[in-house]
Amino acid sequence: MDVKELQGMADIELQEKERQLKQEIFNLRFQLATGRIENPMKIRQTRRDLARVKTVLTQKMTASKGRGS
């Protein structure tokens, strides 16, 4: 997932993406616990994608607060 791609998304889209990634992490951790995970590195990648989404959301929130004052 590319940061520039995320920056082009609307806030609502980013919030939906965050929700999807959280659900995916839950599912991957469940698979890990049951021993059915095919690619354990997918957990790390998904966590990093979630962090990117949260970072972009925070940046957008901070920028919008700065403009409103």
N, C-alpha and C positions, 0 to 999 in steps of 0.2 A: 504494500500500500504506500503510495507516494504522498508526501506532505502537501505538495502543490495541488494534488487532486482533492485532498481533504479541505484545503483552504477555499476551494471553489464551490464547496457544498454549502447549502443553507443550514442554519442552526437546527432545524427540525430533522433534516436528513442526518446530521451528525449525531443527534441524540438517538435516533433510530439505529444508526450504525453502532453506537456505544452499547445499546441494549442487545443487539445481535451478537456482538463480540463477547459480552458478559455471558450470554447463554451458551455460546460456543465453548468458552473456557470451562463452564460448568460441565458441559457434556464431555469434553476432553478429559477433565479430571476424573469424571465418573468412569470413563473408559480405562484410564490409567489404573484406577483402583481395582477394577475387575479384570485387568490384564488383557484387555481386548484392543488396546490402542495400537495402530499400525505405525504411526510416526510420532514419537514422543517430542520431537523438535517442534511440532505444530503448536504445542502449548506455549513454548517460548515466543514463537512468532506472533501468535494471537495476543499474548500479553503485551508485546511491544506495539502491535497495531492499536490495541485499546489505549495504551499510553499516548500514542500519537493523536488519536481522536480526542482524548481528554485535554491534551495540550492545546490543540487548535481551538476547541470549545472555550477554554479559559482565555486564550488570546483574543478571541472574538468578543467575549463578554467584557474583558478589560477595555478593549478598543471602543466598544459601544458605550461604556460608562464614561470614558474620557470625552467622547463627542457630545454627550448629553449635558455636560456641565457648562 
